[in-house]
Amino acid sequence: MSKSIALSLVLAASLGLAACGSHTENAANNAANAAENASNAADNAMNAAMNAADNAANAASNATNNVANAM
């Protein structure tokens, strides 16, 4: 949800700056790229956290299996 809000704000700012001329068009594109990069970084962080949680769950399962196999 925050990703869509951020992109909406960037698009609104981009349209406002695009009306001012080509120099500001580059600034608008840079702002849009920065927002996209931030969004991608957030997605990557979320994926890393999910992978870490999966790895922890797998480690717990492996430990349980090792105890069961040792009996």
C-alpha positions in Angstrom: 0.0 0.0 0.0 2.8 2.5 0.9 4.5 1.5 -2.4 1.4 2.6 -4.4 1.1 5.8 -2.4 4.8 6.7 -2.9 4.5 6.0 -6.6 1.4 8.1 -6.9 3.1 11.0 -5.2 6.1 10.7 -7.5 3.9 10.6 -10.5 2.0 13.7 -9.4 5.3 15.5 -8.7 6.6 14.4 -12.1 3.6 15.7 -13.9 3.9 19.1 -12.2 7.6 19.3 -13.0 7.1 18.2 -16.6 5.0 21.2 -17.2 7.9 23.5 -16.3 10.3 22.4 -19.0 12.8 19.8 -20.1 15.3 20.5 -17.4 12.8 19.8 -14.8 11.7 16.7 -16.7 15.1 15.2 -15.9 14.5 16.0 -12.3 11.1 14.3 -12.4 12.6 11.2 -14.1 15.3 11.2 -11.4 12.7 11.4 -8.7 10.7 8.6 -10.2 13.8 6.4 -10.5 14.7 7.1 -6.9 11.2 6.1 -5.8 11.4 2.9 -7.8 14.9 2.2 -6.4 13.5 2.7 -2.9 10.6 0.4 -3.6 12.9 -2.3 -5.0 15.1 -2.0 -1.9 12.0 -2.4 0.3 11.0 -5.5 -1.7 14.5 -7.0 -1.4 14.5 -6.4 2.3 11.1 -8.1 2.7 12.3 -11.1 0.6 15.5 -11.3 2.7 13.4 -11.3 5.9 11.1 -14.0 4.5 14.0 -16.1 3.4 15.6 -15.8 6.9 12.3 -16.9 8.5 12.1 -19.9 6.2 15.7 -20.8 7.0 15.0 -20.6 10.7 11.9 -22.8 10.3 13.9 -25.3 8.3 16.7 -25.4 10.9 14.1 -26.0 13.6 12.6 -28.8 11.6 16.0 -30.3 10.9 16.8 -30.2 14.6 13.6 -32.0 15.5 14.3 -34.6 12.8 17.8 -35.1 14.2 16.5 -35.7 17.7 13.8 -38.1 16.4 16.5 -40.0 14.4 18.8 -40.3 17.3 16.2 -42.2 19.4 
